[in-house]
């Protein structure tokens, strides 16, 4: 099993790699030591995917101020690619 992935992996690449690892572990056809390494790498990839999803979520949320109460409110940015 190769070393942990590069943190610059795209979300899609990390997810694909994670899916492959899950499939291998579910099949149960890899030796125990390789399964443990695969599990460790999968844990790393899961965390990386969560971080990338959180970053994406933060990029599409914006904070606005309510004109009625003056209180800050979080608003989801609904436009995609300027449409």
Legacy VTK file of the C-alpha trace (Angstrom):
# vtk DataFile Version 3.0
C-alpha trace
ASCII
DATASET POLYDATA
POINTS 83 float
0.000 0.000 0.000
1.397 3.407 -0.902
1.928 6.218 1.595
-0.787 8.684 2.528
-2.085 10.828 -0.302
-0.968 14.313 -1.109
-3.210 16.889 0.634
-3.526 18.691 -2.719
-5.589 15.802 -4.091
-8.904 16.934 -5.495
-12.072 15.934 -3.689
-13.057 13.690 -6.581
-9.685 11.908 -6.671
-9.675 11.401 -2.894
-13.241 10.091 -2.938
-12.473 7.694 -5.784
-9.442 6.365 -3.942
-11.485 6.015 -0.753
-14.190 4.075 -2.615
-11.531 1.705 -3.977
-10.164 1.104 -0.484
-13.642 0.453 0.927
-14.349 -2.026 -1.868
-11.051 -3.856 -1.204
-11.754 -4.033 2.529
-15.314 -5.244 1.980
-14.074 -8.026 -0.286
-11.750 -9.196 2.489
-9.230 -10.590 0.024
-6.192 -8.583 1.111
-3.730 -9.692 3.805
-4.287 -8.336 7.311
-1.279 -6.001 7.313
-2.337 -4.502 3.972
-5.908 -4.187 5.268
-4.684 -2.223 8.291
-2.632 0.099 6.055
-5.598 0.509 3.704
-7.853 1.355 6.655
-5.364 3.989 7.877
-5.147 5.531 4.416
-8.924 5.423 4.117
-9.264 7.298 7.405
-6.901 9.953 6.100
-8.829 10.233 2.823
-12.175 10.471 4.652
-10.831 13.355 6.722
-9.453 15.042 3.601
-12.844 14.724 1.859
-14.625 16.179 4.894
-12.223 19.131 4.951
-12.718 19.801 1.244
-16.511 19.623 1.611
-16.366 22.039 4.533
-14.188 24.434 2.530
-16.690 24.286 -0.335
-19.602 24.890 2.051
-17.877 27.942 3.520
-17.251 29.332 0.056
-20.943 29.250 -0.794
-22.260 30.706 2.454
-22.330 34.405 3.046
-23.150 36.446 6.092
-25.712 39.192 5.724
-27.260 41.660 8.123
-31.018 41.645 8.604
-32.402 45.066 7.776
-35.154 44.627 10.366
-33.183 43.509 13.424
-29.638 44.417 12.476
-28.613 40.898 13.493
-26.122 38.985 11.357
-27.616 36.095 9.398
-26.034 33.359 7.384
-27.408 33.020 3.894
-26.688 30.254 1.405
-25.325 31.537 -1.871
-27.692 30.098 -4.456
-26.113 31.300 -7.687
-23.779 28.836 -9.364
-21.240 30.101 -11.902
-22.873 33.509 -12.067
-26.243 32.204 -13.275
LINES 1 84
83 0 1 2 3 4 5 6 7 8 9 10 11 12 13 14 15 16 17 18 19 20 21 22 23 24 25 26 27 28 29 30 31 32 33 34 35 36 37 38 39 40 41 42 43 44 45 46 47 48 49 50 51 52 53 54 55 56 57 58 59 60 61 62 63 64 65 66 67 68 69 70 71 72 73 74 75 76 77 78 79 80 81 82
